[in-house]
Each structure stands twice: as C-alpha cells, then as structure tokens.
Amino acid sequence: MNAQTQLILAGVVALCSLPAAAFDLAAAVQAARDYDAGFAGARQTLLAGQEKAVQGRALLLPTIGLSAGITRTDAMKPDADAYRSSSVGVQLSQPLFDIASYTGYKKGVISSELAGVQYQASSQQLVADVARAYFNVLLAEDVLNVTRATKKAYERQLAQAKKAFEVGTATITDTHEAQAGYDSAQASEIAAMSDLEIKRDTLAKLTGLQPEAINRLKGSVQLDDAGSLDSWLQRAQAGSLAIKSAAQQVQLAEENLTAARGKHLPTVDLTAGYSNTHTTEASSRLAGRGNTAGNTLGLSLTVPLYAGGGINSQVREAAANLEKARDDQEAARRDVALAVRSAWLGVSNGAAQVKAQEQLLVSAKSKLDATRLGREVGVRTNLDLLNAESSYQDAVRALAAARYNLLYARLALALAAGELDEQALASVNRFF
C-alpha cells in the first residue's frame, strides 16, 4: 500500500469517525420536507391536482380533429366498374350551451384549489408530526436518564445492605428487598432503552437524520401569552385548512348536482368542417376521376327525451351527496373548535403546570439534600434516602414532560387554526 492510498484511507476513517451534526427542531422539519416519502407523495398529488383546472378549462374550448381515409369498392355486377376513393377532412366543434362542460370547468378550478389546500394541510401536519417525534425522543432520553439514576440509587442501597449484613447490623431481608428494587430498576432501564430506540427510529424515518445528534432544551420554557380562546376560535373558523377543505367539497357537490340536473337540458354546439374526396375509377373500359370538396358550418342541437329514469336517479344521488358534504362541513367546524379548545387549554394550563413542576423539583431537591444529610448523621435510613431520590427523579421526569407538552400544545394550537407556519415553528425552536 503506497503512501497516497494510506492517506486516503486515513481521511475516510477520520470522516466516518466524526460525530453527526447536531440539529434542532427547525432543521429536523426542513430535513423531513426533503426526506419523508409521504410528504413527497403529497407534493406529487398537488401537481396532479393542479391539472384539474387545465382539464376543466379544456371543456369550454373548441375541439379540432383531422380525418382521412381510403376505400376500394369492387363491383358486384359484371357490367359495373370498380372504383377507389380517398378523403381528408377537418372538423371543429365548439360547445355553446352545455351544462356538463360548464360545471366540469368549475369543478376543475375547485379541485385545483382543493389540491392546494390539502397540500398546505399535509405540510403543516408534517411539522406537527416531526415536533411530536422530536419531543418523544427527548422525553425518552430523560426517562432513560431518570431510570439509570434510580438504578444507581438502588445499587448503592444494595451494596450498603450487603455490607451491613456482613457485619451483622442488618438482616438478610434488607438485602433481599434491596436486590428486588435493583432488579426492578434494571428491568425499567431495559424497557426505557427499547422505548428510546423506537422513538429515535420514528424520528429518523421522518427526517433521515441521526437522532443521537438531537439538540436538547436550553433550559426553562416560557411562551408568550396565547391570547383569548374566543380569538383563536374565530381565527380557526376563518383559517382552518380542514374547514376550507370541507367547504370546497361542498362546492364540488353543488356542481355535481347542477351537472346532474343539466342532463335534462338540451345542448347546443357550433360545428364547422372542410372535406375533400377524390374518386378514381379502376375499370379498364372506363377511366374517370372525380373530386368533391366542401365546407360545412352549422349548429347541433341535442334534446334529451327519456333515459329510463337514470337522470332523475343521478339528481337524487347528487342531492344526497350534497347534504352529506354539508354535514361533513359542520362536523369539521366542530372538530376544529374542539381541537382549538384542547390546544388552548394545553397552552394556558401547560404554562401553569410547568411552573408548578419547577417548584416541585426545587422542593424535591431540598428534600433530597436534607434526607442525605440526615442519613449521614443517622436520623434517616437508607430507605428514606432512596425514596427521596426516587421522588426527585420523578420530579425531573414530570418537569421534562410538562415542558414538551406545553411546546407541542402551542404548535397544535397553530395547526388547528391553520397557522402552523415558519413563525410559529420559530417561536418554539428558539428554546433548543
């Protein structure tokens, strides 16, 4: 191996050994937009939906066709001549009065707009999904740290119980109790490790990033005042993407009903054309040729008279679908209102919950310090110290969960109102 090859290998090893680049919530969201297969599918659905407007507009424009043909005719009678003819023509048709074409155009425009709204909803939902996965990883890491701290506490108690039993100051029961506590903590640690791996895999599936490089909270979380519930309800009714989508579904159902009723009406088309026919006689006794050319211009009227009751059935079907779309729209309004109330309470009550958990953590730390001092002077037992340490670790975990729940509630509130944009994301990302 020459010196150049050694240098190249050394460089590759050095690059592979570099730690993964750290990322925050905003970077995770951006990575998900480029990586997540589901969102890529939503992007293609948007492109496909935008073509609906083009297809609808085409129904109102003229259609032009070219036709050509060649025919040989053999005579059945002995005294008749065989002949060959060829023709070419151009035809144009322009709808003048056609309810189906007009409603098709309007449905194309609405469908295109609906595709845009659905894409916006997918984009905002992706932000919420990444945030949930991001917070789940952080919480799983906190739970694992707490579990390991609890395990160390039981490990210390077990060692002390064994030592006390050896010198005769404790019974074997104390050792067994300490061993049971240690074994339970060890099992909890294994479960926490598995849960963390699952949460990391979920985040990696969305973003393609290495979850081990995730950025943690800087410290305390304090959000700006969210405002009144009524103001958020009003904003959601005006901006919710779910409500907009439901409203567009109602518009589509209305156009379908108009199209079904329009089948009772006549259609009028403007037609124009040009044709040229060339005929050649193939008889050996007679040779002749003929050319015929002409232009056509006219109106075509089609009046439906009877369709076996199918049109009336289609009208009833479209009317029922319209009522269903209106019911779905009302259900969407109620669902959005419920989501806004839930998220708003999560923000307002979540802030109070974080403050309470912060105070509880201070109290648990003071109790732990006091119990540790009491154990040193002999007025507290090992069990008292273990309980105090367990309470402190529980407070650490509860505070972490309260902070993540508060941040997610803020994003969920923006999502329900259709306002989960870059500004809303930045208001949460600043804490990482």
C-alpha positions as CSV (number, residue, x, y, z in Angstrom):
1,M,0.0,0.0,0.0
2,N,1.6,3.3,-1.1
3,A,1.6,6.5,0.9
4,Q,-1.2,8.1,-1.1
5,T,-3.6,5.2,-0.5
6,Q,-2.8,5.3,3.2
7,L,-3.6,9.0,3.3
8,I,-6.9,8.4,1.5
9,L,-7.9,5.6,3.9
10,A,-6.9,7.7,6.9
11,G,-9.1,10.5,5.6
12,V,-12.1,8.2,5.1
13,V,-11.7,6.8,8.6
14,A,-11.5,10.3,10.0
15,L,-14.7,11.3,8.2
16,C,-16.5,8.3,9.4
17,S,-15.5,8.9,13.0
18,L,-16.8,12.5,13.0
19,P,-19.9,12.9,15.2
20,A,-23.2,13.6,13.5
21,A,-24.1,17.2,13.0
22,A,-26.3,18.5,15.7
23,F,-29.8,19.7,14.7
24,D,-32.7,21.5,16.3
25,L,-36.4,21.3,15.6
26,A,-36.4,23.6,12.6
27,A,-33.6,21.7,11.0
28,A,-35.5,18.4,11.6
29,V,-38.6,19.9,9.9
30,Q,-36.6,21.0,6.9
31,A,-34.9,17.6,6.6
32,A,-38.4,15.9,6.7
33,R,-39.6,18.1,3.9
34,D,-36.8,16.8,1.7
35,Y,-36.8,13.2,3.0
36,D,-40.2,12.0,4.1
37,A,-41.8,9.8,1.4
38,G,-45.3,10.6,2.5
39,F,-44.8,14.3,2.0
40,A,-43.1,13.7,-1.3
41,G,-46.3,11.9,-2.3
42,A,-48.4,14.9,-1.2
43,R,-46.3,17.1,-3.4
44,Q,-47.0,14.9,-6.4
45,T,-50.7,14.9,-5.5
46,L,-50.6,18.7,-5.6
47,L,-49.0,18.7,-9.1
48,A,-51.7,16.2,-10.3
49,G,-54.5,18.3,-8.7
50,Q,-53.3,21.5,-10.4
51,E,-54.0,19.8,-13.8
52,K,-57.7,19.6,-12.9
53,A,-58.1,23.3,-13.7
54,V,-56.5,22.8,-17.1
55,Q,-58.7,19.8,-17.9
56,G,-61.8,21.8,-16.8
57,R,-60.9,24.8,-19.0
58,A,-60.4,22.5,-22.0
59,L,-64.1,21.5,-21.8
60,L,-65.1,25.1,-22.8
61,L,-62.6,25.3,-25.7
62,P,-63.2,24.0,-29.3
63,T,-62.1,20.6,-30.3
64,I,-60.5,20.1,-33.7
65,G,-60.0,16.8,-35.4
66,L,-58.4,15.6,-38.7
67,S,-59.8,12.6,-40.5
68,A,-58.5,10.7,-43.6
69,G,-59.5,7.5,-45.3
70,I,-59.1,5.4,-48.5
71,T,-61.7,2.9,-49.8
72,R,-61.7,0.5,-52.7
73,T,-65.1,-0.7,-53.9
74,D,-65.4,-3.8,-56.2
75,A,-68.5,-4.1,-58.3
76,M,-70.9,-7.0,-57.8
77,K,-72.3,-6.8,-61.4
78,P,-70.2,-7.7,-64.5
79,D,-71.0,-4.5,-66.3
80,A,-70.3,-2.2,-63.3
81,D,-67.0,-0.6,-62.7
82,A,-64.8,-0.8,-59.6
83,Y,-63.5,2.4,-58.1
84,R,-61.3,3.7,-55.3
85,S,-61.9,6.8,-53.2
86,S,-59.8,8.8,-50.7
87,S,-60.9,11.6,-48.5
88,V,-59.5,14.0,-46.0
89,G,-61.3,16.4,-43.7
90,V,-61.0,18.8,-40.7
91,Q,-63.8,19.1,-38.2
92,L,-64.3,21.7,-35.4
93,S,-66.8,21.6,-32.6
94,Q,-67.4,24.4,-30.1
95,P,-69.9,24.0,-27.2
96,L,-72.3,26.9,-27.0
97,F,-74.7,25.7,-24.3
98,D,-73.6,22.6,-22.4
99,I,-74.2,22.5,-18.6
100,A,-71.9,19.5,-18.3
101,S,-69.0,21.3,-19.8
102,Y,-69.5,24.5,-17.8
103,T,-69.8,22.6,-14.5
104,G,-66.8,20.5,-15.5
105,Y,-64.8,23.7,-15.8
106,K,-65.9,24.9,-12.4
107,K,-65.2,21.6,-10.8
108,G,-61.7,21.6,-12.3
109,V,-61.0,25.0,-10.8
110,I,-62.4,23.9,-7.4
111,S,-60.4,20.7,-7.5
112,S,-57.2,22.5,-8.2
113,E,-57.8,24.8,-5.3
114,L,-58.6,21.9,-3.1
115,A,-55.3,20.2,-4.0
116,G,-53.5,23.3,-2.8
117,V,-55.4,23.4,0.5
118,Q,-54.7,19.7,1.0
119,Y,-51.0,20.2,0.3
120,Q,-50.9,23.0,2.9
121,A,-52.6,20.7,5.4
122,S,-50.0,18.0,4.7
123,S,-47.2,20.5,5.1
124,Q,-48.4,21.7,8.4
125,Q,-49.2,18.2,9.7
126,L,-45.6,17.2,8.8
127,V,-44.4,20.0,11.1
128,A,-46.6,18.7,13.9
129,D,-45.5,15.1,13.3
130,V,-41.8,15.9,13.4
131,A,-42.3,18.0,16.5
132,R,-44.1,15.1,18.2
133,A,-41.4,12.7,17.2
134,Y,-38.7,15.2,18.3
135,F,-40.2,15.7,21.7
136,N,-40.8,12.0,22.2
137,V,-37.0,11.3,21.6
138,L,-36.1,14.0,24.2
139,L,-38.6,12.7,26.7
140,A,-37.4,9.1,26.2
141,E,-33.9,10.2,26.8
142,D,-35.0,11.9,30.0
143,V,-36.8,8.8,31.1
144,L,-33.8,6.7,30.5
145,N,-31.6,9.1,32.5
146,V,-34.0,9.1,35.4
147,T,-34.2,5.3,35.2
148,R,-30.5,5.0,35.3
149,A,-30.2,7.4,38.2
150,T,-32.8,5.3,40.1
151,K,-30.9,2.2,39.3
152,K,-27.7,3.7,40.7
153,A,-29.6,4.6,43.9
154,Y,-30.8,1.0,44.3
155,E,-27.3,-0.2,43.5
156,R,-25.9,1.8,46.4
157,Q,-28.6,0.6,48.7
158,L,-27.9,-3.0,47.7
159,A,-24.2,-2.6,48.4
160,Q,-24.9,-1.0,51.8
161,A,-27.4,-3.7,52.7
162,K,-24.9,-6.4,51.8
163,K,-22.2,-4.7,53.8
164,A,-24.5,-4.3,56.8
165,F,-25.5,-7.9,56.7
166,E,-21.9,-9.0,56.6
167,V,-21.1,-7.0,59.8
168,G,-24.3,-8.1,61.4
169,T,-26.1,-4.8,61.6
170,A,-28.9,-5.8,59.2
171,T,-30.9,-8.9,58.3
172,I,-31.0,-10.8,55.1
173,T,-34.5,-9.4,54.4
174,D,-33.0,-6.0,53.9
175,T,-30.6,-7.4,51.3
176,H,-33.4,-9.2,49.5
177,E,-35.5,-6.0,49.4
178,A,-32.6,-4.0,48.0
179,Q,-32.0,-6.7,45.5
180,A,-35.6,-6.7,44.4
181,G,-35.5,-2.9,44.0
182,Y,-32.3,-3.1,42.0
183,D,-33.7,-5.8,39.7
184,S,-36.9,-3.8,39.1
185,A,-34.8,-0.7,38.2
186,Q,-32.7,-2.8,35.8
187,A,-35.8,-4.1,34.1
188,S,-37.1,-0.5,33.8
189,E,-33.8,0.6,32.3
190,I,-34.0,-2.1,29.6
191,A,-37.6,-1.0,28.8
192,A,-36.6,2.7,28.7
193,M,-33.7,1.8,26.3
194,S,-36.0,0.0,24.0
195,D,-38.6,2.8,24.0
196,L,-35.8,5.3,23.2
197,E,-34.7,3.3,20.2
198,I,-38.2,3.1,18.9
199,K,-38.7,6.9,19.3
200,R,-35.3,7.5,17.6
201,D,-36.3,5.2,14.7
202,T,-39.6,7.1,14.3
203,L,-37.7,10.5,14.1
204,A,-35.1,9.0,11.7
205,K,-37.9,7.7,9.5
206,L,-39.4,11.2,9.1
207,T,-36.1,13.1,8.7
208,G,-33.3,10.8,7.7
209,L,-31.2,12.4,10.4
210,Q,-29.2,10.6,13.2
211,P,-31.4,11.1,16.3
212,E,-28.4,10.8,18.6
213,A,-27.4,14.4,17.5
214,I,-30.6,16.0,18.6
215,N,-30.4,19.3,20.3
216,R,-31.9,19.5,23.8
217,L,-33.8,22.2,25.6
218,K,-31.7,25.2,26.7
219,G,-33.5,25.5,30.0
220,S,-36.7,26.9,31.2
221,V,-39.7,27.3,28.8
222,Q,-41.8,30.4,28.9
223,L,-44.1,31.1,26.0
224,D,-45.8,34.4,25.1
225,D,-49.4,34.9,26.1
226,A,-51.5,32.9,23.7
227,G,-54.5,35.3,23.8
228,S,-58.1,34.6,24.4
229,L,-59.9,31.4,23.5
230,D,-62.6,33.3,21.5
231,S,-60.0,35.0,19.3
232,W,-58.4,31.6,18.5
233,L,-61.8,30.1,17.7
234,Q,-62.5,33.0,15.3
235,R,-59.1,32.6,13.7
236,A,-59.7,28.9,13.3
237,Q,-63.1,29.3,11.7
238,A,-61.5,31.6,9.1
239,G,-58.2,29.9,8.6
240,S,-58.6,26.2,9.4
241,L,-57.5,24.1,6.4
242,A,-59.8,21.4,7.4
243,I,-62.8,23.8,7.2
244,K,-61.6,25.2,3.9
245,S,-61.3,21.7,2.5
246,A,-64.8,20.8,3.7
247,A,-66.2,23.9,2.1
248,Q,-64.6,23.1,-1.2
249,Q,-66.1,19.6,-1.0
250,V,-69.5,21.3,-0.6
251,Q,-68.8,23.4,-3.7
252,L,-67.9,20.2,-5.7
253,A,-71.1,18.5,-4.6
254,E,-73.1,21.6,-5.6
255,E,-71.6,21.5,-9.1
256,N,-72.3,17.7,-9.3
257,L,-75.9,18.4,-8.5
258,T,-76.0,21.2,-11.2
259,A,-74.5,18.8,-13.7
260,A,-77.0,16.1,-12.9
261,R,-79.9,18.5,-13.3
262,G,-78.4,19.8,-16.5
263,K,-78.8,16.4,-18.2
264,H,-82.5,17.3,-18.6
265,L,-81.5,20.4,-20.7
266,P,-80.5,20.5,-24.4
267,T,-77.0,21.0,-25.6
268,V,-76.0,23.3,-28.5
269,D,-72.7,23.0,-30.4
270,L,-71.3,25.0,-33.2
271,T,-69.8,22.7,-35.9
272,A,-67.6,23.6,-38.8
273,G,-65.6,21.4,-41.2
274,Y,-63.9,21.0,-44.5
275,S,-63.7,17.8,-46.6
276,N,-62.1,16.8,-49.9
277,T,-63.0,13.5,-51.6
278,H,-61.1,12.1,-54.6
279,T,-62.6,9.2,-56.6
280,T,-60.8,7.1,-59.2
281,E,-62.5,4.5,-61.4
282,A,-60.5,1.4,-61.8
283,S,-62.2,-0.1,-64.9
284,S,-60.1,-0.9,-67.9
285,R,-63.0,0.1,-70.1
286,L,-63.7,3.4,-68.5
287,A,-61.3,5.7,-66.8
288,G,-62.5,8.7,-64.9
289,R,-61.8,10.8,-61.9
290,G,-63.9,13.0,-59.6
291,N,-63.1,15.5,-56.9
292,T,-65.5,16.8,-54.3
293,A,-64.6,19.5,-51.8
294,G,-66.8,21.5,-49.5
295,N,-67.1,23.5,-46.3
296,T,-69.7,22.9,-43.6
297,L,-71.0,25.3,-40.9
298,G,-73.9,24.6,-38.6
299,L,-75.5,24.3,-35.2
300,S,-76.1,21.0,-33.5
301,L,-79.0,20.7,-31.0
302,T,-79.4,17.6,-28.8
303,V,-82.5,17.4,-26.6
304,P,-82.8,14.5,-24.1
305,L,-86.2,13.0,-24.0
306,Y,-86.1,9.8,-22.0
307,A,-83.3,7.9,-20.2
308,G,-85.1,5.3,-18.3
309,G,-85.2,7.3,-15.1
310,G,-81.4,7.3,-14.8
311,I,-81.1,11.1,-14.9
312,N,-83.6,11.6,-12.0
313,S,-81.8,8.9,-10.0
314,Q,-78.5,10.8,-10.6
315,V,-80.1,14.0,-9.4
316,R,-81.3,12.4,-6.2
317,E,-77.9,10.8,-5.7
318,A,-76.1,14.2,-6.2
319,A,-78.6,15.9,-3.8
320,A,-77.9,13.3,-1.1
321,N,-74.1,13.7,-1.6
322,L,-74.5,17.5,-1.2
323,E,-76.3,17.1,2.1
324,K,-73.5,14.7,3.2
325,A,-70.9,17.3,2.2
326,R,-72.7,19.9,4.2
327,D,-72.9,17.6,7.2
328,D,-69.2,16.9,6.9
329,Q,-68.5,20.6,6.8
330,E,-70.4,21.1,10.0
331,A,-68.5,18.2,11.6
332,A,-65.2,19.8,10.5
333,R,-66.2,23.1,12.2
334,R,-67.0,21.2,15.4
335,D,-63.8,19.2,15.3
336,V,-61.7,22.3,14.7
337,A,-63.4,24.1,17.6
338,L,-62.7,21.1,19.9
339,A,-59.1,20.9,18.7
340,V,-58.6,24.6,19.4
341,R,-60.1,24.4,22.9
342,S,-57.9,21.4,23.7
343,A,-54.7,23.0,22.4
344,W,-55.5,26.4,24.0
345,L,-56.1,24.7,27.4
346,G,-52.9,22.8,26.8
347,V,-51.0,26.1,26.4
348,S,-52.7,28.0,29.2
349,N,-52.8,25.2,31.7
350,G,-49.5,23.8,30.5
351,A,-47.7,27.0,31.4
352,A,-49.1,26.8,35.0
353,Q,-48.2,23.1,35.0
354,V,-44.5,23.9,34.1
355,K,-44.3,26.4,36.9
356,A,-45.8,24.0,39.4
357,Q,-43.4,21.2,38.3
358,E,-40.4,23.6,38.5
359,Q,-41.4,24.4,42.1
360,L,-41.9,20.8,42.8
361,L,-38.4,20.0,41.5
362,V,-36.9,22.6,43.9
363,S,-38.8,21.1,46.8
364,A,-37.8,17.6,45.9
365,K,-34.1,18.7,45.6
366,S,-34.3,20.3,49.0
367,K,-35.9,17.2,50.5
368,L,-33.2,15.0,48.9
369,D,-30.4,17.2,50.3
370,A,-32.0,17.1,53.8
371,T,-32.5,13.4,53.7
372,R,-28.9,12.8,52.5
373,L,-27.7,14.9,55.4
374,G,-30.0,13.1,57.8
375,R,-28.7,9.8,56.6
376,E,-25.1,10.9,57.3
377,V,-25.9,11.9,60.9
378,G,-28.0,8.8,61.5
379,V,-31.5,10.2,61.7
380,R,-32.6,8.9,58.3
381,T,-32.5,5.4,56.9
382,N,-31.3,4.1,53.6
383,L,-34.9,3.6,52.6
384,D,-35.7,7.3,53.4
385,L,-32.8,8.4,51.2
386,L,-33.9,6.0,48.4
387,N,-37.5,7.4,48.5
388,A,-36.2,10.9,48.4
389,E,-34.0,10.2,45.4
390,S,-36.9,8.5,43.6
391,S,-39.2,11.5,44.3
392,Y,-36.5,13.8,42.9
393,Q,-36.1,11.8,39.7
394,D,-39.8,11.6,39.2
395,A,-40.0,15.4,39.5
396,V,-37.2,15.7,36.9
397,R,-39.2,13.5,34.5
398,A,-42.5,15.2,35.2
399,L,-41.0,18.6,34.5
400,A,-39.5,17.5,31.2
401,A,-42.8,16.0,30.1
402,A,-44.7,19.2,31.1
403,R,-42.3,21.3,29.1
404,Y,-42.6,19.2,25.9
405,N,-46.4,19.0,26.3
406,L,-46.5,22.8,26.5
407,L,-44.4,23.3,23.4
408,Y,-46.4,20.8,21.4
409,A,-49.7,22.3,22.6
410,R,-48.5,25.7,21.2
411,L,-47.8,24.0,17.8
412,A,-51.1,22.1,17.9
413,L,-53.0,25.4,18.5
414,A,-51.4,26.9,15.4
415,L,-52.2,23.7,13.5
416,A,-55.9,23.8,14.4
417,A,-56.1,27.4,13.3
418,G,-54.2,26.7,10.0
419,E,-51.3,28.9,11.1
420,L,-48.5,26.4,11.7
421,D,-46.1,28.4,9.6
422,E,-42.4,29.2,9.9
423,Q,-43.1,31.9,12.5
424,A,-45.0,29.5,14.8
425,L,-42.2,27.0,14.4
426,A,-39.5,29.6,15.2
427,S,-41.4,30.6,18.4
428,V,-40.9,27.0,19.7
429,N,-37.5,26.3,18.1
430,R,-35.8,29.1,20.0
431,F,-35.8,27.0,23.1
432,F,-33.4,24.4,21.6
